[in-house]
Structure formats: C-alpha cells, structure tokens
Amino acid sequence: MANVIWILSKLDLRNIVDILLVATVIYGVLLMVRGTQAVQLLRGVILLALVVSLFGSIAGLTAFNWLLRSSGQALLVVVAIILQPELRRALDRLGRAGGLSLWSGQDIELQRVVSEIAAACQRLAGRRHGALIVIERETGLQDHVETGVRLDSLVVSDILQTIFFPNTALHDGAVIIRGDRIIAAACVLPLAETVVSETHLGTRHRAAVGITEQTDAISLVVSEETGIISIARNGRIVRHLDERRLSNLLMELLAPKRVGRTTRRSRGTGGADAA
C-alpha cells in the first residue's frame, strides 16, 4: 500500500495525460479488432511475447534478452500486418469524416433511385433470381468497377431485373451503383474476412459482406435459393427484408445527415404544436 501511495505522489499532470493517451491507443486497437479473426492472432502474438520475455528474464539469458529488445520493432511490423484490414478500415473512416454525401440536395432523385432498387429486389426475390447490388457512397469503388463491364445507365428497376435474369452474360457478379447511375455489372468483389454467422449463406452473401468490410458501401443480396432479400453494411448483414423495409433502410442510410436532423426537429415541433 505504501508503494502505491508513493507512486501516486510522483504523478503530475503530464504523467496522467501520458497514461491516458496510451490507454486510449490500446482501447482503440481493441475496438478495431473486436469481433474479427485478428483478435485471436493478436492474442497469440502477445501471449508468445510475454512467455518468451518471462523465460528470458528468469533464466538470466543476457544475449537472448538483447535479441528480444532488438526485435521489438519487428514485432510492431508483424502486428501491423496482422491488423492491416482493421487499420485500413479505420483510416478509411477517418478520411471520410465530414465528407459530403452524393445525395446532398437531391432528395427527390434519391427517393426515385431507392424506389427503383427496392422494386427490382422485390421482383427478383419473387422469381428467385439471385442478385448482388452494391451502392457506392464516399469510398470509391473504381477498382471493383474495372473488374466488370461498364454500363453507365440510369438506375431503373427493369434494367436491374434484366441484368440478373438467369444465364445472361452479366448476371454472375455484382452491379455497382454510383449516384443515380448503374456504373458496371458482373463485377468481382472480395469475400468476407469475418465468418458470416449463418454458415449456409453462399458466395454471393460473403461477397456482399466482404465489400462492406473494406468500404462504406451498402450491398443488397437476393438469394437465388430462398428469395430472401438482405442488406449488408460495415461487415454485418440483415436478412428477411421486404420492399417497404428495404426502402426505409436505404433512405435512412443514404440520405444526407442534415435531412435526418431536420426530420427529427420537425417531428419535435409538430408534437409541441399539437400539445
């Protein structure tokens, strides 16, 4: 107890700030890897480093301890490689902070696009035609666009249904939408790095989750086997949607933030007037 009091007495404001900064960095790293395979990998690296360091200290191995101290920078490189997907995602989100929405000042056009997409998904689901639609937001998807066939056509339900009609040339792959345009079809997407909770989901669903792990895009999936409509965002997938729920979710996710604040303010004002 006396040692603890002595240590506390030596702390000043600079030491406290230093400790808080280190704690913040550690907490941020833990948040990045939470729920990913990197948790087990990072845990294994830390455990191995602790065991080796403890063994070297107890055994009094001078040369081995020097080797451990010298390899500290190499260990940081290994950790950075392990956390590469999480670091990339975090930097991407940081770069998007304060970015402008593609739909700023285009509320009417957004409603039309969302209506066309939702209607197409509903009709594809009714016919059990599989589909994968990716909606670009602030993170550019040009690398994935170049893997497919360029179209550059208006977002229309009939065009989407035609693209995903079975056995057509463009049905196998993803459609990428930018703003109110279908940019490309038959695009190749990365598969999910995390394990999708429902193991029976196929490659189309894993690709839908995979693109949202690496970017801020929104992906929509229509299951060819069950006709279930799903939406994926930030590496997570929500299933069993209908046309109305899908439209509401897309409007909430794509509409500029100012629109959401205005709506909430209007509701609050309306409630006060009614009272």
DOLUM-686583 format. One line per 2 residues: their letters; for each residue x, y, z of C-alpha. Coordinates in steps of 0.1 Angstrom, whole numbers, always signed. Last residue first. Layout:
<sites>
a> X Y Z; ...
</sites>
This chain:
<sites>
aa> -497 +198 -273; -502 +196 -310
da> -477 +224 -315; -451 +207 -293
gg> -455 +174 -312; -452 +192 -345
tg> -420 +209 -333; -405 +176 -322
rs> -414 +160 -355; -399 +188 -375
rr> -367 +186 -355; -364 +149 -361
tt> -370 +154 -398; -344 +183 -400
rg> -318 +161 -382; -324 +132 -406
vr> -321 +156 -436; -289 +171 -423
kp> -274 +136 -423; -277 +133 -460
al> -300 +104 -471; -282 +72 -480
le> -286 +52 -448; -320 +62 -437
ml> -334 +61 -473; -319 +27 -478
ln> -334 +14 -446; -369 +27 -454
sl> -368 +13 -489; -357 -21 -477
rr> -384 -22 -451; -410 -14 -477
ed> -398 -39 -503; -394 -68 -479
lh> -365 -77 -457; -356 -112 -444
rv> -319 -106 -437; -296 -81 -421
ir> -258 -84 -427; -228 -70 -409
gn> -194 -61 -423; -200 -23 -421
ra> -232 -26 -441; -251 -56 -456
is> -287 -58 -468; -307 -90 -474
ii> -336 -101 -495; -347 -137 -492
gt> -357 -154 -525; -348 -188 -509
ee> -324 -204 -533; -314 -175 -555
sv> -310 -152 -525; -314 -115 -533
vl> -285 -95 -519; -280 -58 -513
si> -247 -41 -506; -241 -7 -489
ad> -207 +8 -494; -186 +22 -466
tq> -155 +3 -477; -134 -27 -467
et> -158 -47 -445; -187 -36 -467
ig> -172 -52 -498; -168 -85 -479
va> -204 -86 -466; -218 -86 -501
ar> -191 -110 -512; -200 -134 -484
hr> -236 -132 -494; -229 -140 -530
tg> -206 -168 -521; -232 -187 -501
lh> -250 -185 -468; -254 -219 -451
te> -229 -209 -424; -252 -183 -408
sv> -230 -161 -387; -207 -150 -416
vt> -171 -156 -407; -150 -125 -409
ea> -128 -118 -439; -158 -116 -463
lp> -151 -122 -499; -137 -95 -521
lv> -159 -84 -550; -159 -92 -588
ca> -180 -70 -610; -205 -85 -635
aa> -222 -51 -639; -209 -15 -641
ii> -218 +21 -634; -256 +19 -629
rd> -263 +56 -624; -284 +76 -599
gr> -255 +81 -575; -229 +54 -582
ii> -244 +19 -585; -223 -12 -588
va> -239 -44 -601; -222 -76 -587
gd> -213 -108 -604; -230 -136 -624
hl> -260 -120 -642; -239 -102 -668
at> -239 -126 -698; -275 -139 -692
np> -280 -173 -677; -306 -163 -652
ff> -320 -127 -654; -298 -106 -632
it> -291 -79 -657; -327 -78 -669
ql> -341 -73 -634; -317 -44 -629
id> -327 -28 -662; -364 -32 -654
sv> -359 -15 -620; -342 +16 -634
vl> -310 +32 -623; -299 +52 -653
sd> -271 +37 -674; -233 +38 -672
lr> -227 +3 -684; -191 -7 -678
vg> -185 -45 -677; -167 -58 -646
te> -133 -59 -629; -128 -21 -636
vh> -158 -13 -613; -140 -31 -584
dq> -110 -8 -586; -134 +22 -591
lg> -152 +15 -558; -146 +50 -543
te> -153 +54 -506; -180 +81 -501
re> -210 +60 -510; -212 +33 -537
iv> -243 +11 -537; -236 -25 -544
il> -262 -48 -559; -260 -86 -558
ag> -288 -107 -574; -302 -142 -574
hr> -334 -147 -594; -360 -165 -572
rg> -389 -151 -592; -404 -133 -562
al> -370 -123 -550; -362 -106 -583
rq> -395 -87 -581; -388 -75 -546
ca> -352 -66 -554; -363 -46 -585
aa> -389 -27 -565; -363 -18 -538
ie> -338 -6 -564; -364 +15 -583
sv> -378 +30 -551; -343 +39 -538
vr> -334 +56 -571; -367 +76 -571
ql> -363 +86 -535; -327 +97 -541
ei> -338 +118 -571; -363 +137 -549
dq> -338 +143 -521; -310 +156 -544
gs> -297 +185 -523; -268 +164 -509
wl> -272 +129 -524; -235 +121 -530
sl> -230 +129 -493; -202 +153 -484
gg> -173 +142 -462; -170 +153 -426
ar> -152 +122 -415; -145 +101 -446
gl> -107 +101 -441; -112 +88 -405
rd> -135 +60 -418; -108 +50 -444
la> -81 +51 -417; -101 +28 -395
rr> -109 +4 -424; -72 +2 -434
le> -61 -4 -398; -87 -32 -395
pq> -76 -48 -427; -39 -45 -418
li> -42 -57 -383; -20 -88 -388
ia> +5 -68 -409; +7 -40 -383
vv> +13 -66 -356; +41 -81 -375
vl> +56 -46 -381; +54 -39 -343
la> +72 -72 -336; +100 -62 -360
qg> +104 -30 -339; +107 -51 -307
ss> +133 -74 -322; +162 -56 -306
rl> +147 -60 -271; +142 -97 -277
lw> +177 -102 -290; +191 -84 -260
nf> +171 -107 -237; +186 -137 -256
at> +221 -124 -251; +217 -119 -214
lg> +199 -151 -206; +191 -147 -169
ai> +168 -177 -168; +140 -158 -152
sg> +142 -128 -175; +145 -149 -207
fl> +115 -171 -197; +94 -140 -189
sv> +102 -124 -222; +94 -156 -242
vl> +61 -161 -223; +51 -125 -227
al> +60 -124 -265; +41 -156 -271
li> +10 -143 -253; +11 -110 -272
vg> +14 -128 -306; -14 -153 -297
rl> -38 -126 -285; -31 -106 -317
lq> -40 -137 -338; -71 -145 -318
va> -84 -109 -320; -74 -106 -357
qt> -102 -130 -366; -127 -102 -361
gr> -154 -93 -335; -133 -67 -318
vm> -101 -59 -338; -107 -22 -342
ll> -122 -17 -308; -92 -34 -292
vg> -68 -11 -311; -88 +20 -300
yi> -86 +8 -264; -48 +4 -266
vt> -45 +39 -281; -67 +54 -255
av> -48 +37 -226; -15 +51 -240
ll> -30 +86 -242; -45 +83 -207
id> -11 +73 -193; +7 +102 -209
vi> -20 +127 -198; -16 +114 -162
nr> +22 +117 -165; +20 +153 -178
ld> -4 +163 -150; +19 +150 -122
lk> +24 +116 -107; +51 +111 -81
sl> +26 +110 -52; +7 +82 -69
iw> +38 +60 -69; +45 +67 -32
iv> +9 +58 -24; +11 +26 -43
na> +44 +17 -26; +28 +23 +8
m> +0 +0 +0
</sites>
